[in-house]
Amino acid sequence: MRTWRVGSFSMGASLLLLGVFLLLSQVFKWGDPALALLSWWPFIFIVLGVEIIVYLARHKQEKATIQYDFISIIFIAVLGTCGLVMAMLSASGLLELAGNVVKAEARTADLPAYEETALSGVDRIVVDSGTFPLTIESTDAKAVSLFGTYEAETINDKNLIENVSDYILAEKKGDTLFIKLKELPRQRFINSYHDADATLLIPAGKKLELKGSDGNLAVAPRGLKSNWAIDTPGWVKIETDEKSNIKVEANNVHDLEGAWKGIKDVNEEGLKSGHISFGKGTNTITVNHANMVEVD
């Protein structure tokens, strides 16, 4: 009496066909792993049925006993399903994403320098800094420029910012130069860390209107010869020296640090206003809606 363990041949045939399919999918980039996964269970039953029919046909004259090798059948199902799930993850890019997370490294790189020298006819500069932290200085130069560094988690030594247009949008309209700082690029689905340290130079004779969004601002109005207006809910620090000839006005701010004068409460929410002067106070820096204004 012959005994046939149904499942042994099926396991070998299934592993062979599954391996061939996965190999061809990787080499030729064809085949839908999701479709193969949906077809996997019917395929197992087909292979098992063929195995039983072939065995019975070959041993019609013999008294045969059929036993089912359930361990092999379960092994085929588990191994095949795992293999196809891995193929689906590879096809969807999730495996590559996981590899990128492992290979990512924190680097400090230079921001591509921005410079605008064609300022003829430009009297006003409007800057939208967003959440970008900035140090703003007045300069005797006749150009607007921005430079600095940024920290980011990068992959394969590739810089996230390669061109000025990756983080700055600049347009001249009439007598105004508009500058908008974009958020730093980041990898999707990766909780990556990004930070920047940039300096924006503004010609001393040009008016500046800056709008921020929670970003910290450091202002150095050296030799300022025009009026600046800053509107931001973030933190503002104004650095002065013995030659400063400015007046600083703060409106609707939460905290004031420094030798402020005329401090008064604006409303019941604790917002304050005040002013402080250096030298003759010829030019004015107005700060509105900040969380804190510190004058050093």
C-alpha positions as CSV (number, residue, x, y, z in Angstrom):
1,M,0.0,0.0,0.0
2,R,1.4,3.3,-1.1
3,T,1.0,6.5,1.0
4,W,1.1,9.9,-0.6
5,R,1.5,13.0,1.5
6,V,-0.4,15.7,-0.3
7,G,1.3,19.1,0.1
8,S,5.0,18.1,-0.3
9,F,5.0,18.5,-4.1
10,S,2.7,21.5,-3.8
11,M,5.1,23.2,-1.5
12,G,8.0,22.7,-3.9
13,A,6.0,23.8,-6.9
14,S,4.6,26.8,-5.2
15,L,7.9,28.0,-3.9
16,L,9.4,27.6,-7.4
17,L,6.7,29.5,-9.2
18,L,6.6,32.2,-6.5
19,G,10.3,32.7,-6.6
20,V,10.2,32.9,-10.4
21,F,7.4,35.5,-10.3
22,L,9.1,37.7,-7.7
23,L,12.4,37.5,-9.6
24,L,10.8,38.5,-12.9
25,S,8.9,41.3,-11.1
26,Q,12.1,42.8,-9.8
27,V,14.2,42.4,-13.0
28,F,11.6,43.5,-15.5
29,K,9.5,45.7,-13.3
30,W,6.3,44.0,-14.4
31,G,3.6,42.1,-12.6
32,D,1.1,43.4,-10.1
33,P,1.9,42.1,-6.6
34,A,-1.6,43.0,-5.4
35,L,-3.2,40.9,-8.1
36,A,-0.8,38.0,-7.4
37,L,-1.7,38.2,-3.7
38,L,-5.4,38.0,-4.4
39,S,-4.7,34.9,-6.7
40,W,-2.4,33.2,-4.2
41,W,-5.0,31.2,-2.2
42,P,-6.9,29.8,-5.3
43,F,-3.5,28.9,-6.7
44,I,-2.7,26.8,-3.7
45,F,-5.9,24.8,-4.1
46,I,-5.3,24.3,-7.8
47,V,-1.8,22.9,-7.2
48,L,-3.1,20.6,-4.4
49,G,-6.0,19.4,-6.6
50,V,-3.6,18.7,-9.5
51,E,-1.3,16.8,-7.2
52,I,-4.1,14.5,-6.0
53,I,-5.5,13.9,-9.5
54,V,-2.0,13.0,-10.9
55,Y,-1.3,10.7,-8.0
56,L,-4.6,8.9,-8.3
57,A,-4.2,8.6,-12.1
58,R,-0.8,7.0,-11.7
59,H,-1.8,4.5,-9.1
60,K,-5.2,3.3,-10.2
61,Q,-4.3,-0.3,-9.8
62,E,-2.8,0.1,-6.3
63,K,-4.4,0.6,-3.0
64,A,-3.4,4.1,-2.1
65,T,-3.7,6.1,1.0
66,I,-3.7,9.9,0.9
67,Q,-2.4,12.0,3.8
68,Y,-2.4,15.8,3.9
69,D,0.8,17.4,4.9
70,F,-0.8,20.4,6.7
71,I,2.6,21.7,7.8
72,S,3.7,22.1,4.2
73,I,0.4,23.7,3.2
74,I,0.6,26.2,6.1
75,F,4.3,26.9,5.3
76,I,3.4,27.6,1.7
77,A,0.6,30.0,2.7
78,V,2.7,31.9,5.2
79,L,5.9,32.1,3.2
80,G,4.0,33.0,0.0
81,T,1.9,35.7,1.6
82,C,5.0,37.3,3.3
83,G,6.9,37.2,0.0
84,L,4.0,38.9,-1.8
85,V,3.6,41.5,0.9
86,M,7.3,42.4,0.6
87,A,6.8,42.7,-3.2
88,M,3.8,45.0,-2.7
89,L,5.8,47.1,-0.2
90,S,8.7,47.3,-2.8
91,A,6.3,48.3,-5.6
92,S,4.7,51.0,-3.5
93,G,8.0,52.5,-2.5
94,L,7.6,51.9,1.2
95,L,10.7,49.7,1.4
96,E,12.7,52.4,-0.2
97,L,11.3,54.9,2.2
98,A,12.2,52.7,5.1
99,G,15.8,52.5,3.7
100,N,16.0,56.3,3.4
101,V,15.0,56.7,7.0
102,V,17.8,54.4,8.1
103,K,20.4,56.1,5.8
104,A,19.4,59.7,6.6
105,E,22.0,61.9,8.2
106,A,21.9,65.4,9.7
107,R,24.0,67.9,7.7
108,T,24.6,71.6,7.7
109,A,24.8,73.1,4.3
110,D,25.0,76.6,2.8
111,L,21.9,78.4,1.5
112,P,22.4,79.5,-2.1
113,A,23.1,83.2,-1.8
114,Y,20.4,85.6,-3.1
115,E,21.3,89.1,-4.3
116,E,19.3,91.8,-6.0
117,T,21.3,94.8,-7.3
118,A,18.8,96.3,-9.7
119,L,17.1,98.6,-7.2
120,S,16.7,101.7,-9.3
121,G,13.2,103.0,-8.7
122,V,12.7,100.7,-5.7
123,D,11.8,102.6,-2.6
124,R,10.1,99.9,-0.5
125,I,11.0,96.3,0.3
126,V,8.3,93.9,1.5
127,V,9.4,90.7,3.1
128,D,7.2,87.7,4.1
129,S,9.5,85.6,6.3
130,G,6.9,83.0,7.3
131,T,8.5,80.8,9.9
132,F,12.0,81.4,8.6
133,P,14.3,82.7,11.4
134,L,16.2,85.8,10.3
135,T,18.8,88.3,11.2
136,I,18.0,91.6,9.5
137,E,20.7,94.3,9.1
138,S,20.8,97.6,7.3
139,T,23.8,98.1,5.1
140,D,25.5,100.8,3.0
141,A,25.6,98.5,0.1
142,K,23.2,99.2,-2.8
143,A,21.9,95.7,-3.0
144,V,19.5,93.4,-1.1
145,S,21.2,90.1,-0.2
146,L,20.4,87.0,1.8
147,F,22.8,84.2,2.8
148,G,23.2,81.7,5.6
149,T,23.1,78.0,6.4
150,Y,20.5,75.3,7.1
151,E,20.4,72.0,8.9
152,A,18.5,69.1,7.5
153,E,18.4,65.3,7.4
154,T,19.6,64.4,3.9
155,I,19.9,61.2,2.0
156,N,22.8,60.1,-0.2
157,D,24.6,63.5,0.4
158,K,21.9,65.3,-1.6
159,N,21.2,68.9,-0.7
160,L,17.6,69.7,-0.2
161,I,18.2,73.3,-1.4
162,E,20.2,73.6,-4.6
163,N,18.8,76.8,-6.1
164,V,17.7,80.2,-4.8
165,S,14.2,79.5,-6.1
166,D,14.0,76.5,-3.7
167,Y,13.5,78.9,-0.8
168,I,12.9,82.4,-2.1
169,L,10.3,84.0,-4.4
170,A,11.3,87.5,-5.4
171,E,9.4,89.9,-7.7
172,K,9.7,93.6,-8.5
173,K,6.4,95.5,-9.0
174,G,6.6,99.2,-9.5
175,D,8.5,100.8,-6.7
176,T,8.4,97.7,-4.5
177,L,10.5,94.6,-4.2
178,F,8.5,91.6,-2.8
179,I,10.4,88.8,-1.2
180,K,8.8,85.7,0.2
181,L,10.8,83.0,2.0
182,K,9.5,79.5,1.5
183,E,9.5,76.7,4.1
184,L,12.5,74.4,3.9
185,P,11.9,71.3,1.8
186,R,11.3,68.1,3.7
187,Q,10.9,64.4,2.9
188,R,7.2,63.3,2.9
189,F,6.2,60.8,5.6
190,I,9.5,61.4,7.4
191,N,9.5,63.4,10.6
192,S,12.7,65.1,9.6
193,Y,14.4,68.0,11.4
194,H,15.0,71.2,9.6
195,D,16.5,74.5,10.8
196,A,18.1,77.6,9.3
197,D,20.2,80.5,10.2
198,A,20.1,83.3,7.6
199,T,21.0,87.0,7.4
200,L,19.1,89.5,5.2
201,L,20.8,92.8,4.3
202,I,18.7,95.8,3.4
203,P,20.1,99.0,2.1
204,A,19.9,101.7,4.8
205,G,17.9,104.1,2.7
206,K,15.1,101.7,1.7
207,K,11.8,101.3,3.6
208,L,11.2,97.8,5.0
209,E,7.9,96.1,5.7
210,L,8.3,92.6,7.2
211,K,5.6,90.1,8.1
212,G,6.5,87.0,9.9
213,S,4.8,83.9,11.4
214,D,6.2,82.7,14.7
215,G,9.8,82.9,13.5
216,N,12.4,84.6,15.6
217,L,13.9,87.9,14.3
218,A,17.1,89.6,15.2
219,V,17.3,93.2,13.9
220,A,20.5,95.2,13.6
221,P,19.6,98.7,12.3
222,R,23.1,100.0,11.9
223,G,23.1,103.5,10.2
224,L,19.4,103.2,9.4
225,K,18.2,106.0,7.2
226,S,14.6,105.0,6.7
227,N,11.6,103.6,8.6
228,W,11.0,99.9,9.1
229,A,7.8,98.1,10.1
230,I,7.7,94.6,11.5
231,D,4.6,92.6,12.1
232,T,5.1,89.2,13.6
233,P,3.7,87.0,16.4
234,G,7.2,85.7,17.2
235,W,10.1,87.1,19.2
236,V,12.0,90.2,18.1
237,K,15.4,91.3,19.4
238,I,16.7,94.7,18.3
239,E,20.5,95.3,18.7
240,T,21.7,98.8,19.0
241,D,25.0,100.6,19.5
242,E,26.3,104.0,20.5
243,K,25.8,105.4,17.0
244,S,22.2,104.3,16.8
245,N,19.8,107.1,15.8
246,I,16.5,105.4,15.9
247,K,13.2,105.2,17.8
248,V,11.5,101.9,18.5
249,E,7.8,101.7,18.9
250,A,6.0,98.5,20.1
251,N,2.3,98.0,19.6
252,N,0.1,95.2,20.9
253,V,2.9,93.0,22.2
254,H,2.9,90.6,25.1
255,D,6.3,91.4,26.7
256,L,8.7,94.2,26.6
257,E,12.4,93.8,27.6
258,G,14.6,96.9,27.9
259,A,14.5,100.5,29.1
260,W,11.1,101.2,27.5
261,K,9.1,104.4,28.2
262,G,5.4,105.2,28.0
263,I,4.5,101.6,28.6
264,K,0.7,101.1,28.9
265,D,-1.7,98.2,28.7
266,V,-3.7,98.1,25.5
267,N,-6.4,95.7,26.6
268,E,-7.4,93.2,29.2
269,E,-5.5,90.4,27.5
270,G,-2.2,91.9,28.7
271,L,-1.0,93.4,25.4
272,K,1.2,96.4,25.9
273,S,2.6,99.3,23.9
274,G,5.7,101.5,24.5
275,H,8.6,103.3,22.9
276,I,12.3,103.8,23.3
277,S,14.7,106.1,21.6
278,F,18.4,106.2,20.8
279,G,20.2,109.3,19.7
280,K,17.8,111.8,18.1
281,G,15.5,109.0,17.1
282,T,15.3,110.2,13.5
283,N,14.1,107.0,12.0
284,T,11.5,104.6,13.4
285,I,11.3,100.8,13.8
286,T,7.7,99.8,14.5
287,V,7.0,96.3,15.8
288,N,3.4,95.1,15.9
289,H,1.7,92.0,17.5
290,A,4.9,90.4,18.6
291,N,5.1,87.9,21.5
292,M,8.1,89.7,22.9
293,V,10.3,92.7,21.9
294,E,13.7,92.9,23.4
295,V,16.0,95.9,22.9
296,D,19.6,95.5,23.7
